[in-house]
Amino acid sequence: MREAKTNGLTLLEHISIIREHRQEWKVTHKLPEILFLAITATIAGAEGWDEISDFGEDNIEWLRKFSDFENGIPSYHTVARVFSAMNPKEFQKAFIAWMNDCQELTHGAIIAIDGKRLRGSYKQADKSDAIHMVSAFAAGNEVVLGQITTDQKSNEITAIPKLLQLLDIRGCLITIDAMGCQTKIAKKIVDGGGDYLLAVKGNQPRLLEAINEIFSIPKLEAASENVLTQTEKGHGREETRHYMITHDLSELGDLVFEWPELKSLGYIVSFRTEKGKTTEASARFYISSAELSVQEFANAAREHWAIEVKLHWKLDTAMHEDASRVRRENSAENYATVRHTALNLLNADKTFKASIKRKQKKANRNTGYIEQVLTGQDAS
């Protein structure tokens, strides 16, 4: 694939490493070609196996600029079978290796880790078996660095360390919601050369009780330093957030020794005013291994919340992930990785400043634009 190289292999080279799972005598269409077809078709707005195959038939000559496609375009039945049978862990590892090659994170970069349910991936009538995907999202670059799947939200606790094992987090600040507030996860992050910022809720009752006694609204109002207030207005409402950070851990007692390299405690209290009425205060507590300033704390907390808009919302509104009924065997997991790949490439293109949906429509009209998205270079 004629792709601008950075420090390592190109996308096509990375997916070419994935082991072929089909019996050799049955292979008519090469696995890397099928994956490349799916990624480019998704960039152009395809949302299922039939649309992927249709895109290929319409653009076969352009696709042959990148690979032979000796036996033409696979049928949608073939695409579906390949995605169902392919090992999702191998695909996810190839994706992460590609991102490690093409993304260089600066010191202090924020990586938000959060889970999202693929609502349409269920097989059982009660929908209890829908796939839950945990993603690592570089907030500044707006790219997914890696993902791993679980069958339930509660399994995020075991999935997060496995995901961290695959990532290069040196010098980065890892933000996770209360589900990930576990000493083993904190240690995994510190051992990997990163810092953590973890939300604290009821799953850590002793820690929550201790921090709740340290922070309060009267203390916030009386503080003269390490405090920050931000106000946002929009959609007929006003939200005011007060941030407070402390590096004095003396009131935590023995708890301080349970959390690796603990250096900061954070507190956020917010009020929302709508139609002249102010809601009750909403308080959140955090711990961090980084000695954060109050501004750094506020930025990191805001960047973590932004994953909902910058990743999950885009996957649902532009790529209709929640509406997808792709679910056979491994296909839902593998297709989710295709979406992440396409979304990363579309987000990275800054030549056309538009929504993801508009970019997809432009790609559908213009293979030259797809080539530009793939290579980072103007194909004209």
DODRENLO-419612 format. One record per residue (C-alpha): residue number from 1; residue in one letter; chain; x negated, y, z. Coordinates in nm, 4 decimals. Example, Ala and Ser with C-alpha at 12.3 -4.5 7.8 and 13.67 -1.06 7.14 Angstrom:
% DODRENLO-419612
PT:i:aa:ch:u:v:w
PT:1:A:A:-1.2300:-0.4500:0.7800
PT:2:S:A:-1.3670:-0.1060:0.7140
END
This chain:
% DODRENLO-419612
PT:i:aa:ch:u:v:w
PT:1:M:A:0.0000:0.0000:0.0000
PT:2:R:A:-0.1426:0.3393:-0.0972
PT:3:E:A:-0.1055:0.4973:0.2419
PT:4:A:A:-0.3157:0.7664:0.4059
PT:5:K:A:-0.5328:0.5837:0.6568
PT:6:T:A:-0.6080:0.7237:0.9973
PT:7:N:A:-0.8268:0.5143:1.2249
PT:8:G:A:-0.7209:0.1677:1.1189
PT:9:L:A:-0.4903:-0.0483:0.9135
PT:10:T:A:-0.1930:0.0823:0.7186
PT:11:L:A:0.1669:-0.0129:0.7945
PT:12:L:A:0.1797:-0.2705:0.5140
PT:13:E:A:-0.1486:-0.4209:0.6288
PT:14:H:A:-0.0161:-0.4535:0.9823
PT:15:I:A:0.3055:-0.6271:0.8780
PT:16:S:A:0.1035:-0.8526:0.6469
PT:17:I:A:-0.0598:-1.0016:0.9564
PT:18:I:A:0.2739:-1.1391:1.0845
PT:19:R:A:0.2724:-1.5166:1.0591
PT:20:E:A:0.4871:-1.6660:0.7847
PT:21:H:A:0.7429:-1.8900:0.9577
PT:22:R:A:0.8957:-2.0466:0.6442
PT:23:Q:A:0.7763:-2.3675:0.4817
PT:24:E:A:0.5390:-2.2741:0.2037
PT:25:W:A:0.7242:-2.4635:-0.0670
PT:26:K:A:1.0420:-2.2698:0.0096
PT:27:V:A:0.8829:-1.9245:-0.0037
PT:28:T:A:0.9885:-1.7263:-0.3097
PT:29:H:A:0.9612:-1.3750:-0.1671
PT:30:K:A:0.6614:-1.2740:0.0443
PT:31:L:A:0.7353:-1.1810:0.4053
PT:32:P:A:0.5470:-0.8442:0.3923
PT:33:E:A:0.7454:-0.7499:0.0813
PT:34:I:A:1.0757:-0.8234:0.2553
PT:35:L:A:0.9728:-0.6184:0.5595
PT:36:F:A:0.8467:-0.3321:0.3433
PT:37:L:A:1.1711:-0.3386:0.1451
PT:38:A:A:1.3767:-0.3256:0.4672
PT:39:I:A:1.1763:-0.0328:0.6074
PT:40:T:A:1.1921:0.1762:0.2889
PT:41:A:A:1.5614:0.0997:0.2421
PT:42:T:A:1.6337:0.2049:0.6015
PT:43:I:A:1.4416:0.5291:0.5439
PT:44:A:A:1.6856:0.5816:0.2566
PT:45:G:A:1.9878:0.5136:0.4781
PT:46:A:A:2.0550:0.1409:0.4297
PT:47:E:A:2.2388:-0.0164:0.7254
PT:48:G:A:2.2643:-0.3873:0.6481
PT:49:W:A:2.1251:-0.6761:0.4494
PT:50:D:A:2.3421:-0.6095:0.1427
PT:51:E:A:2.2436:-0.2422:0.1302
PT:52:I:A:1.8759:-0.3345:0.1691
PT:53:S:A:1.9022:-0.5699:-0.1278
PT:54:D:A:2.0961:-0.3108:-0.3301
PT:55:F:A:1.8267:-0.0503:-0.2637
PT:56:G:A:1.5648:-0.2944:-0.3883
PT:57:E:A:1.7536:-0.3690:-0.7095
PT:58:D:A:1.7940:0.0027:-0.7789
PT:59:N:A:1.4270:0.0823:-0.7125
PT:60:I:A:1.2363:-0.2292:-0.8189
PT:61:E:A:0.9871:-0.0432:-1.0416
PT:62:W:A:0.9030:0.2048:-0.7686
PT:63:L:A:0.8581:-0.0750:-0.5125
PT:64:R:A:0.6090:-0.2445:-0.7468
PT:65:K:A:0.3769:0.0521:-0.6996
PT:66:F:A:0.3104:-0.0909:-0.3538
PT:67:S:A:0.3358:-0.4691:-0.3985
PT:68:D:A:0.3972:-0.7220:-0.6781
PT:69:F:A:0.7531:-0.8302:-0.6014
PT:70:E:A:0.6659:-1.1065:-0.8462
PT:71:N:A:1.0001:-1.2833:-0.8052
PT:72:G:A:1.2099:-0.9710:-0.7974
PT:73:I:A:1.4241:-0.8510:-0.5086
PT:74:P:A:1.5482:-1.1036:-0.2498
PT:75:S:A:1.9221:-1.1489:-0.2159
PT:76:Y:A:2.0907:-1.0225:0.0977
PT:77:H:A:2.1294:-1.3855:0.2082
PT:78:T:A:1.7502:-1.4274:0.1926
PT:79:V:A:1.6878:-1.1018:0.3800
PT:80:A:A:1.9340:-1.2102:0.6503
PT:81:R:A:1.7736:-1.5548:0.6882
PT:82:V:A:1.4229:-1.4081:0.7142
PT:83:F:A:1.5199:-1.1574:0.9826
PT:84:S:A:1.7112:-1.4224:1.1745
PT:85:A:A:1.4186:-1.6653:1.1843
PT:86:M:A:1.1218:-1.4272:1.2190
PT:87:N:A:0.9558:-1.4144:1.5623
PT:88:P:A:1.0524:-1.0704:1.7047
PT:89:K:A:0.7553:-1.0624:1.9412
PT:90:E:A:0.5137:-1.0860:1.6478
PT:91:F:A:0.6961:-0.8061:1.4658
PT:92:Q:A:0.6956:-0.5884:1.7781
PT:93:K:A:0.3230:-0.6495:1.8317
PT:94:A:A:0.2526:-0.5544:1.4703
PT:95:F:A:0.4593:-0.2367:1.5202
PT:96:I:A:0.2686:-0.1444:1.8368
PT:97:A:A:-0.0676:-0.2125:1.6708
PT:98:W:A:0.0330:0.0156:1.3828
PT:99:M:A:0.1328:0.2918:1.6246
PT:100:N:A:-0.1932:0.2537:1.8174
PT:101:D:A:-0.3760:0.3022:1.4872
PT:102:C:A:-0.1865:0.6055:1.3613
PT:103:Q:A:-0.1026:0.7923:1.6832
PT:104:E:A:-0.3608:0.9697:1.8955
PT:105:L:A:-0.2159:1.0849:2.2259
PT:106:T:A:-0.3825:1.3751:2.4047
PT:107:H:A:-0.4709:1.3682:2.7744
PT:108:G:A:-0.1601:1.4278:2.9826
PT:109:A:A:0.0798:1.3197:2.7074
PT:110:I:A:0.4192:1.2142:2.8425
PT:111:I:A:0.5428:0.8642:2.7596
PT:112:A:A:0.9054:0.8089:2.8583
PT:113:I:A:1.0129:0.4485:2.9115
PT:114:D:A:1.3839:0.3832:2.9005
PT:115:G:A:1.6317:0.1143:2.7994
PT:116:K:A:1.9175:0.1121:2.5503
PT:117:R:A:2.1815:-0.1517:2.4901
PT:118:L:A:2.2460:-0.2620:2.1318
PT:119:R:A:2.6213:-0.2638:2.1779
PT:120:G:A:2.7061:-0.4488:1.8589
PT:121:S:A:2.4562:-0.7309:1.9086
PT:122:Y:A:2.6808:-0.9437:2.1301
PT:123:K:A:2.7894:-1.2967:2.0382
PT:124:Q:A:3.0124:-1.3792:2.3366
PT:125:A:A:3.3649:-1.2412:2.3569
PT:126:D:A:3.2961:-1.0497:2.6801
PT:127:K:A:2.9924:-0.8784:2.5174
PT:128:S:A:2.7772:-0.9701:2.8180
PT:129:D:A:2.4976:-1.1069:2.6010
PT:130:A:A:2.4334:-0.7849:2.4050
PT:131:I:A:2.0609:-0.7177:2.3686
PT:132:H:A:1.8969:-0.4537:2.5876
PT:133:M:A:1.5873:-0.2916:2.4370
PT:134:V:A:1.3236:-0.1095:2.6448
PT:135:S:A:1.1270:0.1495:2.4481
PT:136:A:A:0.8174:0.3591:2.5128
PT:137:F:A:0.8652:0.7041:2.3593
PT:138:A:A:0.5932:0.9680:2.3150
PT:139:A:A:0.7991:1.2770:2.3926
PT:140:G:A:0.5647:1.5336:2.2394
PT:141:N:A:0.5254:1.3494:1.9083
PT:142:E:A:0.8841:1.2163:1.9104
PT:143:V:A:0.7766:0.8656:1.8132
PT:144:V:A:0.8461:0.5215:1.9541
PT:145:L:A:0.5155:0.3643:2.0609
PT:146:G:A:0.6555:0.0190:2.1294
PT:147:Q:A:0.9584:-0.1776:2.2374
PT:148:I:A:1.0495:-0.5036:2.4029
PT:149:T:A:1.3856:-0.6721:2.4455
PT:150:T:A:1.5692:-0.8176:2.7433
PT:151:D:A:1.9079:-0.9838:2.7639
PT:152:Q:A:2.0251:-0.7680:3.0555
PT:153:K:A:1.9524:-0.4206:3.1949
PT:154:S:A:1.8406:-0.5719:3.5265
PT:155:N:A:1.5565:-0.7447:3.3423
PT:156:E:A:1.3935:-0.4089:3.2660
PT:157:I:A:1.1890:-0.4647:3.5824
PT:158:T:A:1.0146:-0.7621:3.4230
PT:159:A:A:1.0122:-0.6174:3.0697
PT:160:I:A:0.8378:-0.2888:3.1538
PT:161:P:A:0.5057:-0.4457:3.2685
PT:162:K:A:0.4988:-0.6576:2.9509
PT:163:L:A:0.5497:-0.3459:2.7398
PT:164:L:A:0.2819:-0.1533:2.9308
PT:165:Q:A:0.0401:-0.4404:2.8684
PT:166:L:A:0.0691:-0.3776:2.4931
PT:167:L:A:0.0184:0.0008:2.5057
PT:168:D:A:-0.2846:0.2241:2.5409
PT:169:I:A:-0.1705:0.4566:2.8214
PT:170:R:A:-0.5070:0.5977:2.9265
PT:171:G:A:-0.4713:0.9602:3.0344
PT:172:C:A:-0.0934:0.9605:2.9842
PT:173:L:A:0.1881:1.0334:3.2278
PT:174:I:A:0.4466:0.7526:3.2252
PT:175:T:A:0.7990:0.8561:3.3249
PT:176:I:A:1.0577:0.5924:3.4198
PT:177:D:A:1.3997:0.6129:3.5823
PT:178:A:A:1.4828:0.4525:3.9167
PT:179:M:A:1.5043:0.0995:3.7707
PT:180:G:A:1.1280:0.1126:3.7175
PT:181:C:A:1.0460:0.2468:4.0635
PT:182:Q:A:0.8577:-0.0666:4.1703
PT:183:T:A:0.5146:-0.0932:4.3307
PT:184:K:A:0.4046:-0.3549:4.0755
PT:185:I:A:0.4972:-0.1262:3.7863
PT:186:A:A:0.3193:0.1675:3.9498
PT:187:K:A:0.0059:-0.0462:3.9927
PT:188:K:A:0.0260:-0.1632:3.6296
PT:189:I:A:0.0289:0.1979:3.5131
PT:190:V:A:-0.2615:0.3054:3.7346
PT:191:D:A:-0.4652:-0.0024:3.6402
PT:192:G:A:-0.4070:0.0882:3.2738
PT:193:G:A:-0.5612:0.4311:3.3240
PT:194:G:A:-0.2354:0.6258:3.3295
PT:195:D:A:-0.0305:0.8127:3.5884
PT:196:Y:A:0.3316:0.7530:3.6831
PT:197:L:A:0.6294:0.9756:3.7538
PT:198:L:A:0.9068:0.7553:3.8928
PT:199:A:A:1.2605:0.8516:3.9929
PT:200:V:A:1.3568:0.7326:4.3420
PT:201:K:A:1.7077:0.6082:4.4220
PT:202:G:A:1.8815:0.3523:4.6391
PT:203:N:A:1.6808:0.0535:4.5160
PT:204:Q:A:1.3968:0.1874:4.7365
PT:205:P:A:1.5983:0.2766:5.0496
PT:206:R:A:1.3068:0.3431:5.2908
PT:207:L:A:1.1256:0.5634:5.0404
PT:208:L:A:1.4458:0.7478:4.9495
PT:209:E:A:1.5293:0.8133:5.3144
PT:210:A:A:1.1797:0.9429:5.3853
PT:211:I:A:1.1727:1.1803:5.0853
PT:212:N:A:1.5259:1.2992:5.1585
PT:213:E:A:1.4079:1.4127:5.5019
PT:214:I:A:1.1099:1.5956:5.3519
PT:215:F:A:1.3162:1.7938:5.0999
PT:216:S:A:1.6337:1.9935:5.1514
PT:217:I:A:1.8064:2.2975:5.0014
PT:218:P:A:1.7117:2.5196:5.3023
PT:219:K:A:1.3453:2.4196:5.2608
PT:220:L:A:1.3722:2.4896:4.8881
PT:221:E:A:1.5151:2.8354:4.9529
PT:222:A:A:1.2493:2.9125:5.2141
PT:223:A:A:0.9529:2.7941:5.0044
PT:224:S:A:0.7333:3.0608:4.8480
PT:225:E:A:0.5174:2.8366:4.6275
PT:226:N:A:0.5426:2.5123:4.4324
PT:227:V:A:0.9008:2.5976:4.3375
PT:228:L:A:1.0566:2.6806:4.0003
PT:229:T:A:1.4061:2.7720:3.8833
PT:230:Q:A:1.5357:2.7228:3.5287
PT:231:T:A:1.8783:2.8119:3.3897
PT:232:E:A:2.0332:2.6889:3.0663
PT:233:K:A:2.3522:2.8091:2.9002
PT:234:G:A:2.5492:2.6362:2.6287
PT:235:H:A:2.8853:2.4854:2.5321
PT:236:G:A:3.0685:2.7073:2.7786
PT:237:R:A:2.8708:2.6033:3.0841
PT:238:E:A:2.5633:2.7107:3.2767
PT:239:E:A:2.3260:2.4734:3.4535
PT:240:T:A:2.0653:2.5879:3.7041
PT:241:R:A:1.7891:2.3541:3.8155
PT:242:H:A:1.5571:2.4142:4.1089
PT:243:Y:A:1.2301:2.2212:4.1123
PT:244:M:A:1.0014:2.1676:4.4098
PT:245:I:A:0.6777:1.9718:4.4384
PT:246:T:A:0.4593:1.8895:4.7386
PT:247:H:A:0.1243:1.7178:4.7754
PT:248:D:A:0.1568:1.6854:5.1536
PT:249:L:A:0.2299:1.3171:5.2086
PT:250:S:A:0.1826:1.3122:5.5850
PT:251:E:A:0.5545:1.2741:5.6595
PT:252:L:A:0.5745:0.9530:5.4554
PT:253:G:A:0.3849:0.7583:5.7198
PT:254:D:A:0.2815:0.4060:5.6202
PT:255:L:A:0.4858:0.4278:5.2998
PT:256:V:A:0.2084:0.6296:5.1396
PT:257:F:A:-0.0107:0.3191:5.1306
PT:258:E:A:0.2466:0.1112:4.9425
PT:259:W:A:0.2326:0.3249:4.6257
PT:260:P:A:-0.0948:0.3242:4.4292
PT:261:E:A:-0.2769:0.6602:4.4141
PT:262:L:A:0.0348:0.8479:4.5299
PT:263:K:A:-0.0322:1.2245:4.5187
PT:264:S:A:0.2942:1.4142:4.4586
PT:265:L:A:0.6552:1.4152:4.5734
PT:266:G:A:0.9141:1.5943:4.3596
PT:267:Y:A:1.2635:1.7270:4.4179
PT:268:I:A:1.5196:1.8578:4.1695
PT:269:V:A:1.8535:2.0031:4.2674
PT:270:S:A:2.0930:2.1246:4.0004
PT:271:F:A:2.4201:2.3182:3.9924
PT:272:R:A:2.6584:2.3401:3.6985
PT:273:T:A:2.9015:2.6293:3.6473
PT:274:E:A:3.1896:2.5802:3.4072
PT:275:K:A:3.4993:2.7982:3.3715
PT:276:G:A:3.3889:2.9988:3.6742
PT:277:K:A:3.3631:2.6954:3.9002
PT:278:T:A:3.0331:2.5619:4.0347
PT:279:T:A:2.9984:2.1908:4.0932
PT:280:E:A:2.8366:2.0399:4.3997
PT:281:A:A:2.4594:2.0066:4.4027
PT:282:S:A:2.3056:1.7049:4.2338
PT:283:A:A:1.9705:1.6028:4.3863
PT:284:R:A:1.6975:1.3805:4.2422
PT:285:F:A:1.3702:1.2667:4.3965
PT:286:Y:A:1.0422:1.1568:4.2381
PT:287:I:A:0.6980:1.0189:4.3218
PT:288:S:A:0.3841:1.0572:4.1115
PT:289:S:A:0.0231:0.9446:4.1085
PT:290:A:A:-0.0711:1.2725:3.9363
PT:291:E:A:-0.1301:1.5931:4.1305
PT:292:L:A:0.1310:1.7829:3.9317
PT:293:S:A:0.2010:2.1530:3.9413
PT:294:V:A:0.5669:2.2424:3.9699
PT:295:Q:A:0.5688:2.3468:3.6022
PT:296:E:A:0.4135:2.0163:3.4949
PT:297:F:A:0.6686:1.8312:3.7072
PT:298:A:A:0.9582:2.0222:3.5521
PT:299:N:A:0.8280:1.9628:3.1995
PT:300:A:A:0.7813:1.5891:3.2571
PT:301:A:A:1.1282:1.5459:3.4072
PT:302:R:A:1.2860:1.7351:3.1178
PT:303:E:A:1.0913:1.5343:2.8589
PT:304:H:A:1.2153:1.2092:3.0110
PT:305:W:A:1.5785:1.3185:2.9882
PT:306:A:A:1.5168:1.4233:2.6265
PT:307:I:A:1.4685:1.0594:2.5210
PT:308:E:A:1.8473:1.0370:2.5103
PT:309:V:A:1.8646:1.3075:2.2415
PT:310:K:A:1.5358:1.2538:2.0601
PT:311:L:A:1.5624:0.8756:2.0342
PT:312:H:A:1.8865:0.7109:2.1468
PT:313:W:A:2.1172:0.9767:2.0018
PT:314:K:A:1.9368:0.9719:1.6660
PT:315:L:A:1.9523:0.5921:1.6478
PT:316:D:A:2.3278:0.6033:1.7076
PT:317:T:A:2.4342:0.9077:1.5048
PT:318:A:A:2.1970:0.8793:1.2059
PT:319:M:A:2.1351:0.5040:1.1878
PT:320:H:A:2.4583:0.3837:1.3536
PT:321:E:A:2.2737:0.1375:1.5752
PT:322:D:A:2.5595:0.0865:1.8199
PT:323:A:A:2.7994:0.0122:1.5350
PT:324:S:A:2.5714:-0.2482:1.3775
PT:325:R:A:2.7022:-0.6059:1.3936
PT:326:V:A:2.3697:-0.7608:1.2951
PT:327:R:A:2.3419:-1.0347:1.5585
PT:328:R:A:2.2449:-1.3743:1.4135
PT:329:E:A:1.9583:-1.5369:1.6090
PT:330:N:A:1.6602:-1.2921:1.6107
PT:331:S:A:1.8009:-1.0494:1.3555
PT:332:A:A:1.9240:-0.7793:1.5973
PT:333:E:A:1.5816:-0.7490:1.7635
PT:334:N:A:1.3951:-0.7464:1.4342
PT:335:Y:A:1.6270:-0.4962:1.2717
PT:336:A:A:1.5908:-0.2658:1.5745
PT:337:T:A:1.2148:-0.2627:1.5107
PT:338:V:A:1.2812:-0.1694:1.1466
PT:339:R:A:1.4953:0.1239:1.2654
PT:340:H:A:1.2231:0.2401:1.5016
PT:341:T:A:0.9663:0.2216:1.2220
PT:342:A:A:1.1852:0.4201:0.9833
PT:343:L:A:1.2726:0.6762:1.2525
PT:344:N:A:0.9052:0.7299:1.3393
PT:345:L:A:0.8167:0.7910:0.9748
PT:346:L:A:1.1096:1.0285:0.9219
PT:347:N:A:1.0304:1.2211:1.2413
PT:348:A:A:0.6662:1.2521:1.1364
PT:349:D:A:0.7553:1.4236:0.8085
PT:350:K:A:0.7506:1.8002:0.8653
PT:351:T:A:0.7752:1.9093:0.5013
PT:352:F:A:1.1547:1.8865:0.5043
PT:353:K:A:1.2914:2.0464:0.8196
PT:354:A:A:1.6276:1.8762:0.8540
PT:355:S:A:1.8197:1.6224:1.0578
PT:356:I:A:1.7370:1.2527:1.0275
PT:357:K:A:2.0602:1.1959:0.8347
PT:358:R:A:1.9734:1.4686:0.5798
PT:359:K:A:1.6241:1.3247:0.5427
PT:360:Q:A:1.7736:0.9816:0.4750
PT:361:K:A:2.0056:1.1249:0.2108
PT:362:K:A:1.7137:1.3026:0.0443
PT:363:A:A:1.5178:0.9753:0.0490
PT:364:N:A:1.8123:0.7949:-0.1079
PT:365:R:A:1.8103:1.0457:-0.3957
PT:366:N:A:1.4348:1.0725:-0.4369
PT:367:T:A:1.1802:0.7883:-0.4122
PT:368:G:A:0.9072:1.0514:-0.4326
PT:369:Y:A:1.0233:1.1759:-0.0942
PT:370:I:A:1.0189:0.8202:0.0472
PT:371:E:A:0.6583:0.7901:-0.0708
PT:372:Q:A:0.5784:1.1176:0.0992
PT:373:V:A:0.7380:0.9915:0.4236
PT:374:L:A:0.5397:0.6651:0.4003
PT:375:T:A:0.2005:0.8181:0.3216
PT:376:G:A:0.2189:1.1612:0.4790
PT:377:Q:A:0.1170:1.3004:0.1393
PT:378:D:A:0.3068:1.4805:-0.1328
PT:379:A:A:0.3787:1.2234:-0.4048
PT:380:S:A:0.4522:1.4803:-0.6774
END
